[in-house]
């Protein structure tokens, strides 16, 4: 799953993600005990290695900004 540039950073998807795979713009994330730099400085993003493609985030996205990768 990927979040497109249409994202308005409302964070509804973050609250819905049971895998903690979605992060705020410019926020570092942790993977395998290692801190990684943000994947996007402009909008909320999904860490592919943490995402299970459950699509729960798609259902709550107010602007349809989440697509299959």
C-alpha positions in Angstrom: 0.0 0.0 0.0 1.2 3.5 -0.7 -0.1 6.9 0.2 -0.3 9.3 -2.8 0.4 13.1 -2.9 -3.4 13.7 -2.5 -3.0 12.9 1.2 -4.2 15.7 3.5 -2.3 14.4 6.6 -5.5 13.8 8.6 -4.0 10.7 10.2 -7.2 8.7 10.1 -5.2 5.8 8.5 -2.7 5.8 11.3 -5.4 5.2 13.9 -6.8 2.3 11.9 -3.5 0.5 11.3 -3.1 -2.5 13.6 0.5 -3.0 12.4 1.8 0.5 13.2 3.0 0.7 9.6 1.8 4.3 9.0 3.8 7.3 10.1 3.4 11.1 10.0 5.4 13.1 7.4 9.0 13.6 8.3 8.7 11.1 11.2 11.4 8.4 11.6 10.3 4.8 12.0 11.8 1.7 13.6 12.4 -1.5 11.7 14.2 -4.6 13.3 15.4 -2.4 16.2 17.0 0.1 13.9 15.8 3.7 13.4 15.2 4.7 9.8 14.7 8.1 8.2 11.2 9.1 7.1 10.1 7.8 3.7 8.3 11.1 3.0 8.8 14.7 4.2 5.5 15.9 2.6 2.7 13.5 3.7 1.8 10.5 5.8 3.5 7.4 4.6 3.4 3.6 4.9 6.4 1.4 5.6 6.2 -1.5 3.1 8.0 -3.9 5.4 5.4 -3.4 8.2 2.3 -3.3 6.0 0.3 -6.5 5.6 -2.0 -5.1 2.8 -5.1 -5.5 5.0 -6.6 -2.3 3.4 -8.2 -1.1 6.6 -6.5 2.2 5.9 -8.1 2.5 2.5 -11.6 2.3 4.1 -11.0 5.3 6.3 -9.1 7.6 3.9 -11.1 10.8 3.4 -9.6 11.6 0.0 -8.9 8.2 -1.5 -5.1 8.7 -1.3 -4.1 5.1 -0.5 -3.5 2.7 -3.3 -2.0 -0.8 -3.7 1.7 -0.6 -4.5 
